[in-house]
Amino acid sequence: MRRYYVKCGQENIRRLSHLNIKNIKKSEGYFAFYADRKSIEQIKDFPNTEYYDRFRYAVKAIIKKHLIAIIGCLLIVIALVNQNISVAAVRFTDSDTYDEAVLEYLEKYYRRIGPFCYLNANLTDINYDLRSTFYHYEWIGVRKSGAVLYLDIKKLINPPRLEDPTPGALYAETEGIIKKYHVEKGTVVIHEEQYVRPGDLLISGEVVHYNNEIEPVRAKGYVIAEVLKYHDYTVPKTTTDLIRTGKLEIVKAYILCGRQINKTPSQFENYVVEAGAAKGGKLFQIKTFYRYELKEVTTVYTEEEAVEYSKSLVYKAFRADKTVDKERIVFIKHVRTEQDKDYYYIRLIVKSYQNIARFVPYQ
């Protein structure tokens, strides 16, 4: 490519015969032509010779002529890139799952530069940390769309207890010391600070009226007792799980007469699908599906991590069985750890205030 423009004195005409040049034009006192880089290495030492790089000259001319437009385009590109990597807002996908503690916890993953905020870790690591910390949620994950960080939270909801008119009484499910109780139906047969054993009667379903008539009812209420109990766990030293990475694909499926007419390949090697909204009628529908990427993660537990994991199982089980707000865990203490080649055997002692009342129908 002849990218150099050369002006050379006429006295050099004989030296040009063996060079790779093109478009020679004669003018007053000099020749003008185009040459390649190899020829320039020889021409540059000729007397009365000038040359310049056509490409650089053109670039300088364009920049000089369109400088303002170029600067404007660069600023727009920088703004778009910054918008894509920065975090301008954090939103909960479902407003009912708002949790201020999660927002405060995410603060440690922000790096602030002037008015802008950026994540200092990738979404996979953030999601893993969130699920380890907020284990009482059935699901918690964070994903990013543009400059907005979305928090997806699914609460662990205990199914509502169905009302049943079957007469019966409330008995102690485990041993403990009675701290408080509340009765809606039935007759109380206990008092505070009383020690009870499993199977002891707490609230009778036999109500005595003023005429000494006994009416069998379904005892209803709760009994909070101080419970001290051992919990034993076996924790593998190495586990492999499939977890959601936080990456998401939103797919639109077009359904005609019950058959999908479009192909929706995924960039994920392994994923789980959740169905979203569907629009249309019986003949034609547009369905939305959410694909969450799954990744195989191998976890190697140290002894301390295995103990913390065991404690998290206690909290999770306690929340799953919780029936009244007054129930709480007072403390969890590590008693001992034994181990072999593959497992840790952990014993914990847990002190809690829990509802120990269990309904038993009358025969």
N, C-alpha and C positions, 0 to 999 in steps of 0.2 A: 504493500500500500504506500503510495507516494503522498505522504502527509506533510511534507515540508515545502514551503514556497521560498524560492531563491532568486535573488538579484545578484548578477555576477558581471564584472567588467568585461568589455569586449576583448581585452588582451588575453583573456583566459579561454577563448573559444576552442583552441586546439586541445586543451586539457579535458574538455567535456566529451570527447568522442567515444571514450570507452566506459562512460558512466551510464547508469540506469536512470535516465531523466525523460520527461515527457512535456508536451505542449510548450515548446520553446518559442518565445516571442522576442523580437528584436525591438529595442527602443533606443533613444538617444544615449549613447555611451555605455549601455549595458544590455545583457540578455536576462529575460525572466523565464522561469520554468519551474516544474514540480520534480522533486527528488525523494528517494526513500532514505531510510536511516543509514544504510551502508554507504550510499553515495555522499551523504552529508559529512561523514567522517573524513572524506578526502577534500570536499569542496570548502569546508570551513576555514582551511588555511590559505585559500587563494586570496590574492590582494583584491581590494575593492569588492568584497563579497558580503552580502547580508542575507539572513534567512530567519524564518520563524516557523513554529509548529502551528499548522492550520487548525488542529483540534483544540489546542489550548486557546488560540486566538478566538475561535468561535465560542468556546465556553465563556471566556471573559466578556465577549460582546453580549452574549445572552444574559449573563448575570448582571452586567451593567445596565442593560435595557429593561430587564424584568426583575430587578432586585427586590422591589417591594412585594411583588406577587410571590416570589420564591420564599421570602421570609414569612409571608402569610401562610403559605402551604405548609412550611415546616412547623409553624406554630400550631396549625390545625392537626397535623400528624402527631405532634408531641402531646397535644391535649387529648386526642383519641386514645393513644397508647396509655397515657396516665390514667384516663378514665377506666380503662380495662384492667389495670393492675392495682388501682387504688381502691379504698373502701370509703364510700361516701355515706352509707347508711346501713343499719342492721335491722332487719325485719323478721318477725315471726310469721311463718306461713299460715298458722292458725292463731289469731289474736287471743284465743282462750288459753293458749299454752304459754303466755308471757311469763317469763321467769327472770327477775332482776339479778338473781345470783348467777345465772348463765352469762348475762351481759357483763357483769363485773369480772367473771372468770376469763372472758375473752379479751379483756384489756391487756393481759400479758402477751398476747399475740399481735399487738399493734406496734408499729414503728411510725412515729409521727415526725414528719419533716415539714416545718412551716404549717400551712393550712391543710396539708394533705396527710392521709393516713394509709399505711400499707401493712400487709400481713408479713410477719417475719418467719413464717413456717408454711409448709404446704398443707393443703386441705386434708390429705390422708392422715398426717400426724395430728392435726387439730381434732379431727373426728375421733381418732383412737383415744386421745386424751379426754375428750368430752364424755365418751361412753364409759371410760374407766372412772371418771369423777362423779358423773351424774347417773350412776347405775340404777337409781330408783325409777328411771324412765324406761318404758318398754323399748323406745327408740329415740335417739337424738343424733342429729347430723347437721352439718353446715355445708352449704353450697353457695357458689358465687355466680351472679349473673350481672355482667357489666360492672358497675361500681357498687352494687347492692349485695350485701351478705344476707342470705336467707337461712333461718334456723328452722329445721323441721323437727318437731317434738311430738311424740306420741306417748300420752300418759298411760300408766298401768291402772286400769279402772277395774275395781272389784265388781262383779255382777251384783245387782240389787237383790236383796233377800225378799223372796215372795212371801206374802202374808198367808198363813195357814191357820185355820181355826182349831186344829187338833189340840185337845187339852194335853198339858204336860208341864213339867217343871224344869228348872235350870239347875244343873249339877256342876261341880268343879271338874274341869278338864285336866287340871294339873295342880300340884300342891303350891301353896303360897300363903302370904299374909294379907288379909283383906285391908285395903286402904280406903276405898270409897265404893259406893254402889248407887244405882238408880233403878227404880222399879216403876214400870208403867202398868203392869198387870201382875197379880199374884200376891203372895204373902212372904215377907222377908223372914228368914230364919237364921240370919247371921248378924254379926256386928263388926265394927271396925277393929282392926288389930287382932282379929281372930285368925288362928292358923287353921287351914283346911287342907284335906288330903284329896287326891283324885277320887271322884265319885260321891263326895259329900254334898248334901242338899244345900243349895244356896237360896233359891226363891221357889217357894211351893206354888203349884198351880191349883191349890184348893183354897178358895176364898170362903170364909165363914161370915154369914150375914147375921143381922141383929137377932133373928129368931133361931139361931144356931143351925140354920140350913147351910149345907156345904155345897158350893157351886164349883164344878171343875172348869178351869179356864186354861188358856195357853199363857203360861208365864212369859213375861216380856220385860226386858231390861238388860242391864249390864252390871258386872261386878269386876272392879279393878283390883288386882292383887299384885303384891310385890313378889316376883318370881325369880329365883336363882337357879340357873340350869346350866348343865354342861352341854356343849355341842362338839361333836367330832366330825372332822372332814378329812377326806383323802384327796390330795391335790397332785395331779401328775406334774413331774418336773418339766416336761415339754408337752405343749399342746399345739395342735394345728386346727385353725378355724377359718371359715369363710366369712369375711366381714364386708360391709359396704364401705367403699372408699370415699363416698361423698360425690363422686362424679355421676352425672345424670344425663340421660337422653330423653327428650320429649318427642314422642312419635305420634303422627296422625295416620290412622288407618281408615281407608275408604271402603265401606261395606256396601255392596250392591247385591240385593236379593240374598242376603245372608252369607255372601262370599267376599273375602277381601280382594280388591282388584289392584292394589299397589304393593310393591315390595318395600320392606323396611329393614334393610341389613343394619347390623350394629357394628360399631367400632370396638365394642367390648368383647373380650374373649369369654367372659363368664359374667352373667348378670341375672337379676331377678326382676320380674315385671309386675307392676301394680296398675290396675285399670283406673282410668279417670272418667271424665264426663263423656257422654255420648249425645250427639245432636242429630236430628233427622227423624225419619219415620221408618216404617217397615221396609219400604222399597230401597231407600238409600240412607246411610248413616255415616257420620264421621265420628270415630271414637279416638279418644286420647289415651295413650299408654305412657307410663313412666318406667324407664329402664334404669335400674341402679346397678352400677358396676360392683362386682364381687371380687375380692382378692383373697388369696390364701395367705394367711399370716401365721407364722410359727412363733409361739411365745415360750421363752425359757424362764421359769420362775426361780428366783433365789429363795432362800428360806424366809427372809423378811417379806418378800413380795407374796409368797404363798400364804403367809399369815394375814396380810392385808386383804388378799383375795377372799380368804375364808370369812373375814369380818364383813366384807361386802355382801357375801351370801346370807349372812345373818340379817343384815339390814334389809336386803331384798325380800327375804322370806317373811320378815316381820311386817313390812309394809303390805305385802300381798295378803296377809291374814288379818290385818288391822280392820277393826269394825267400828271403833269410836275414836274421836280425836284425842281423848285423854290417854291413850296408850302411847308409851314411849320407851326407848331403851335408855337405861341409866348409865350403864358402862359395859364394855366388852374387854375382858382381860385374857391375855395369852397364858395358858397353863403350861403346856409343853409341846415339843415337836420331836417326833421320831421320823426316821427316814430310811429308805433302802435305795436300791439302784434307780428305781423309776418313780417313786412316790414320796411325798411328805405326808405324815399322819399327824394332824394338828388337833389339839384339844383347846377349846375356849370355854371360859365361864362368862355367862351373860346374866346381868341383872336388869330386869325390865318391869315396867308397870303395864300389865296387859289384862284384857278381858278374858277371864278364865271360865265364864259361864257357858255351858253347853246344854242345849235343849234336848230333853229326852221325853218322848210322848208316853202317856199312860197306856198301859196294856188294857 
